[in-house]
Amino acid sequence: MQFTIVGCGALGTILAAHLLDVGHRVNVRIRGRRLEQVQEHGLKVRGLALLAKGTKEGLAINEPSTDGVLIYAVKTYHMAGALRDCSDCQADVVFSLANGVEKTRLLESSYAKVLGCVANFSGELDGDGTAVFTRNVALHLGGDWPELESLVSVINAAGITTKLSGDIYSEEWSKFVGWVALLTVSVISRLDTGDSLSNPFFAKFAAQIMRESGHVADKIGVVLLDRTPFPVATIAQGPLGAAVSVVMDIGADFKIQAPGHRISALQDLLAGKQLEVHETLGFLVREAERLSVDCPALNMAYNIVSGLSFAQK
């Protein structure tokens, strides 16, 4: 199967390297320092995968695509620019690994066949360009495409746990509600995921954000699902004290299962990069205002994270 992956940060590199390793053709669209690294060393992955040798066989770089699967692996604030840069790319189907729920709408403005996607796998990019594969929970794909089941099987067979979703919109929102809370407490605390979530004060703030985000989702008509790592439906509906306990238990589990795990937003903050805030937290704040949903914790989170992002400029 032919794949074109736009962007080779941690997730793009992990996905591309796994597909290459089992014999698929992969074309990556990259530039700058990342282009130099891939040209010299190929795609290197360590951690949950054993691909550190550098995968080059079957790899194409910055070629236009005319068919196959097109995957955007860039941050939400880079999506508009990436769509312009890849105007020469055509595909049978396209999806985005980005956080949030607006990405599908952006893709639909440029492509006829778009899949919904939830990327619940994690990694970090070392200074030498090696991707550290830290979590492999599930890549959820859903939508109306005859070859979707085959695509899910292909990626799953390559080593990235991949699942077919019959309600991808709920899956996207369910990850999003948990992710915005984790984004907030991670960048405020600058702690690893396990440490930030097991802290009772940050756990309470995270639970409040998830509950308010859940109220926005409910107002829109989205049915939230209990998924790993955050059972957001339970957190949004139950007592606050119980929700805090759930979040702290998740933090304790991260300490055991993924010690040292840091979400990409914290990695970006520590590297002096822009944060995904206006397209994610900002989207929720705007929706809450539009729907007249009172969200004091969510508004506070947006103001704090926006301030931290602004300080990076």
C-alpha positions as CSV (number, residue, x, y, z in Angstrom):
1,M,0.0,0.0,0.0
2,Q,1.2,3.5,-0.8
3,F,1.4,6.1,2.0
4,T,2.3,9.8,2.0
5,I,2.9,11.3,5.5
6,V,3.1,15.1,5.9
7,G,5.4,15.9,8.8
8,C,7.8,13.6,10.6
9,G,7.7,14.6,14.2
10,A,7.4,11.7,16.7
11,L,4.1,10.2,15.6
12,G,4.7,10.7,11.9
13,T,8.1,9.1,12.2
14,I,6.8,6.1,14.3
15,L,4.0,5.4,11.8
16,A,6.2,5.8,8.7
17,A,9.0,3.7,10.0
18,H,6.7,0.8,11.0
19,L,5.0,0.9,7.6
20,L,8.4,0.9,5.8
21,D,9.6,-2.0,8.0
22,V,6.9,-4.3,6.7
23,G,7.4,-3.4,3.1
24,H,5.0,-0.6,2.3
25,R,6.0,2.4,0.2
26,V,6.1,5.6,2.2
27,N,6.6,9.2,0.9
28,V,7.3,11.8,3.6
29,R,6.8,15.5,3.1
30,I,9.3,17.4,5.3
31,R,11.6,20.4,5.4
32,G,14.2,22.2,7.4
33,R,16.4,20.4,9.9
34,R,14.1,17.3,9.9
35,L,14.7,17.0,6.1
36,E,18.4,16.9,6.7
37,Q,18.1,14.3,9.4
38,V,16.0,12.0,7.4
39,Q,18.1,12.3,4.3
40,E,21.2,11.4,6.3
41,H,19.9,8.7,8.7
42,G,16.4,7.6,7.5
43,L,13.7,7.2,10.0
44,K,14.9,5.9,13.4
45,V,12.7,4.6,16.2
46,R,13.5,3.2,19.6
47,G,11.5,2.4,22.7
48,L,8.6,0.1,21.9
49,A,10.0,-0.7,18.5
50,L,13.4,-2.0,17.3
51,L,14.0,0.2,14.3
52,A,16.9,2.3,15.5
53,K,19.1,1.3,12.6
54,G,17.3,3.8,10.4
55,T,14.8,2.8,7.8
56,K,15.4,4.0,4.3
57,E,14.4,1.2,2.0
58,G,11.1,2.1,0.2
59,L,11.3,5.7,1.6
60,A,10.6,8.6,-0.8
61,I,11.1,12.2,0.3
62,N,9.0,15.2,-0.8
63,E,7.5,13.6,-3.9
64,P,3.9,14.6,-5.0
65,S,1.3,11.9,-4.3
66,T,-1.3,10.9,-6.8
67,D,-3.1,8.0,-5.0
68,G,-2.9,5.9,-1.8
69,V,-3.3,7.1,1.7
70,L,-2.4,10.6,2.7
71,I,-1.8,11.3,6.4
72,Y,-1.2,14.7,8.0
73,A,1.0,14.4,11.1
74,V,1.5,18.1,11.9
75,K,0.2,20.3,14.7
76,T,-3.2,21.9,14.4
77,Y,-1.6,25.4,14.0
78,H,0.4,24.0,11.0
79,M,-2.6,22.4,9.3
80,A,-3.5,25.4,7.1
81,G,0.1,25.9,5.9
82,A,0.5,22.2,5.4
83,L,-2.6,22.0,3.2
84,R,-1.2,24.9,1.0
85,D,2.3,23.2,0.8
86,C,0.7,19.9,-0.2
87,S,-1.7,21.2,-2.8
88,D,0.0,19.0,-5.3
89,C,-0.9,15.9,-3.2
90,Q,-3.8,13.8,-4.3
91,A,-5.0,10.6,-2.5
92,D,-7.6,7.9,-2.4
93,V,-8.3,8.9,1.3
94,V,-6.8,11.3,3.9
95,F,-6.8,11.6,7.6
96,S,-5.0,13.6,10.3
97,L,-3.2,12.5,13.5
98,A,-3.6,16.0,15.0
99,N,-5.3,16.6,18.3
100,G,-8.8,18.2,18.5
101,V,-12.0,17.9,16.5
102,E,-11.6,20.6,13.9
103,K,-9.0,18.8,11.8
104,T,-11.5,16.8,9.8
105,R,-13.4,19.9,8.8
106,L,-10.1,21.5,7.5
107,L,-9.3,18.4,5.5
108,E,-12.8,18.3,4.0
109,S,-12.2,21.7,2.5
110,S,-9.4,20.2,0.3
111,Y,-10.2,16.5,-0.1
112,A,-13.2,14.5,-1.2
113,K,-12.7,11.4,1.0
114,V,-11.7,12.1,4.6
115,L,-11.5,9.7,7.6
116,G,-11.9,10.5,11.2
117,C,-8.9,9.6,13.4
118,V,-7.9,9.4,17.0
119,A,-4.2,8.9,17.5
120,N,-3.9,7.3,21.0
121,F,-0.2,6.5,20.7
122,S,2.7,8.5,21.9
123,G,6.4,9.3,21.4
124,E,9.1,11.9,21.6
125,L,11.7,13.1,19.1
126,D,15.3,13.1,20.3
127,G,17.7,15.8,19.2
128,D,19.3,13.4,16.7
129,G,15.9,12.7,15.0
130,T,15.3,9.4,16.7
131,A,11.6,8.9,17.7
132,V,11.1,7.3,21.1
133,F,8.0,5.2,21.0
134,T,6.4,5.3,24.5
135,R,2.8,4.3,24.2
136,N,0.9,2.1,21.7
137,V,-2.8,2.1,22.9
138,A,-4.8,2.5,19.6
139,L,-5.1,4.4,16.4
140,H,-8.8,4.7,15.8
141,L,-10.1,5.2,12.2
142,G,-13.6,5.6,11.0
143,G,-15.6,6.9,8.1
144,D,-17.1,5.9,4.8
145,W,-14.4,4.3,2.6
146,P,-14.6,0.8,1.0
147,E,-11.0,0.0,1.8
148,L,-11.1,1.2,5.4
149,E,-11.1,-2.3,7.0
150,S,-8.1,-3.2,4.9
151,L,-6.3,0.0,5.9
152,V,-6.9,-0.8,9.6
153,S,-5.5,-4.3,9.1
154,V,-2.4,-3.0,7.3
155,I,-1.5,-0.5,9.9
156,N,-2.2,-2.9,12.7
157,A,-0.1,-5.6,11.1
158,A,2.8,-3.0,10.9
159,G,2.9,-2.8,14.7
160,I,0.7,0.2,15.5
161,T,-2.4,-1.0,17.3
162,T,-5.2,0.1,15.1
163,K,-9.0,-0.2,15.5
164,L,-12.0,0.4,13.3
165,S,-14.5,2.7,14.9
166,G,-18.2,2.8,14.2
167,D,-18.6,6.2,15.9
168,I,-15.4,8.1,15.2
169,Y,-16.9,11.4,16.1
170,S,-17.5,10.3,19.7
171,E,-14.0,8.7,19.8
172,E,-12.5,12.0,18.7
173,W,-14.4,14.0,21.3
174,S,-13.7,11.5,24.0
175,K,-9.9,11.7,23.5
176,F,-10.2,15.5,23.1
177,V,-11.9,16.1,26.4
178,G,-9.2,14.2,28.3
179,W,-6.4,15.6,26.2
180,V,-7.2,19.3,26.9
181,A,-7.1,18.6,30.6
182,L,-3.8,16.8,30.3
183,L,-2.4,19.5,28.2
184,T,-3.3,22.1,30.8
185,V,-1.9,20.4,33.9
186,S,1.2,19.2,32.0
187,V,2.3,22.6,30.8
188,I,1.4,24.3,34.1
189,S,3.2,21.8,36.3
190,R,6.0,20.9,33.8
191,L,5.9,17.4,35.3
192,D,5.8,14.0,33.6
193,T,2.3,12.8,33.0
194,G,2.2,10.4,36.0
195,D,3.4,13.0,38.4
196,S,1.0,15.7,37.2
197,L,-2.1,13.5,37.3
198,S,-1.3,11.9,40.6
199,N,-0.9,15.3,42.3
200,P,-4.3,16.0,44.0
201,F,-4.4,19.7,43.1
202,F,-3.6,19.2,39.4
203,A,-5.9,16.1,39.4
204,K,-8.8,18.3,40.6
205,F,-8.1,20.9,38.0
206,A,-7.9,18.2,35.3
207,A,-11.2,16.7,36.5
208,Q,-12.9,20.1,36.5
209,I,-11.7,20.8,32.9
210,M,-13.0,17.4,31.7
211,R,-16.4,17.9,33.4
212,E,-16.9,21.3,31.8
213,S,-15.7,20.1,28.4
214,G,-18.1,17.2,28.8
215,H,-20.9,19.7,29.3
216,V,-20.0,21.4,26.1
217,A,-20.0,18.0,24.3
218,D,-23.4,17.1,25.7
219,K,-24.8,20.5,24.6
220,I,-23.6,19.7,21.0
221,G,-25.1,16.3,21.2
222,V,-21.9,14.2,21.4
223,V,-22.0,11.0,23.4
224,L,-18.8,10.6,25.3
225,L,-17.1,7.2,25.7
226,D,-15.0,5.8,28.5
227,R,-11.6,5.2,26.8
228,T,-8.1,4.8,28.0
229,P,-6.5,6.7,29.6
230,F,-9.5,8.8,30.6
231,P,-13.0,7.4,31.2
232,V,-14.4,10.9,30.3
233,A,-18.1,9.8,30.4
234,T,-17.7,8.6,34.0
235,I,-15.7,11.7,35.0
236,A,-18.2,14.1,33.4
237,Q,-21.2,12.5,35.0
238,G,-20.2,11.5,38.5
239,P,-19.3,13.5,41.7
240,L,-16.2,15.7,41.5
241,G,-14.5,13.8,44.4
242,A,-14.8,10.5,42.6
243,A,-13.5,12.1,39.4
244,V,-10.4,13.4,41.2
245,S,-9.7,9.9,42.5
246,V,-10.0,8.4,39.0
247,V,-7.6,11.0,37.6
248,M,-5.1,10.3,40.4
249,D,-5.3,6.5,39.8
250,I,-4.6,7.1,36.2
251,G,-1.5,9.2,37.2
252,A,-0.3,6.3,39.4
253,D,-0.8,3.9,36.5
254,F,1.2,6.1,34.2
255,K,4.1,6.1,36.7
256,I,4.2,2.3,36.4
257,Q,3.2,1.7,32.8
258,A,4.9,4.7,31.1
259,P,7.4,6.3,33.5
260,G,8.8,9.6,32.2
261,H,5.9,10.0,29.7
262,R,5.4,13.6,28.6
263,I,2.7,14.7,26.1
264,S,3.9,16.6,23.0
265,A,2.6,19.9,24.4
266,L,5.0,19.7,27.3
267,Q,7.8,18.7,25.0
268,D,7.1,21.8,22.9
269,L,7.0,24.1,25.9
270,L,10.3,22.9,27.1
271,A,11.8,23.3,23.6
272,G,10.5,26.9,23.4
273,K,7.9,26.0,20.7
274,Q,4.4,27.3,20.2
275,L,1.6,25.4,21.9
276,E,-1.6,23.9,20.4
277,V,-4.0,26.2,22.4
278,H,-6.2,28.4,20.2
279,E,-7.3,25.5,18.0
280,T,-8.0,23.2,20.9
281,L,-8.7,24.8,24.3
282,G,-9.8,28.0,22.4
283,F,-12.2,26.0,20.3
284,L,-13.9,24.6,23.5
285,V,-14.1,28.1,25.0
286,R,-15.7,29.5,21.9
287,E,-18.2,26.7,21.7
288,A,-19.0,27.1,25.4
289,E,-19.7,30.8,24.8
290,R,-21.8,30.1,21.7
291,L,-23.8,27.5,23.6
292,S,-24.1,29.5,26.8
293,V,-22.3,26.8,28.9
294,D,-20.6,28.2,32.1
295,C,-17.0,26.9,32.1
296,P,-14.8,28.8,34.6
297,A,-12.1,26.1,34.8
298,L,-11.9,25.8,31.1
299,N,-11.6,29.6,30.7
300,M,-8.9,29.7,33.3
301,A,-7.0,26.9,31.5
302,Y,-7.3,28.7,28.2
303,N,-5.9,31.9,29.7
304,I,-3.0,30.3,31.4
305,V,-1.9,28.1,28.5
306,S,-2.4,31.0,26.1
307,G,-0.1,33.1,28.3
308,L,2.5,30.3,28.3
309,S,2.3,30.0,24.6
310,F,2.6,33.7,24.1
311,A,5.7,33.8,26.2
312,Q,7.4,31.4,23.8
313,K,7.3,34.0,21.0
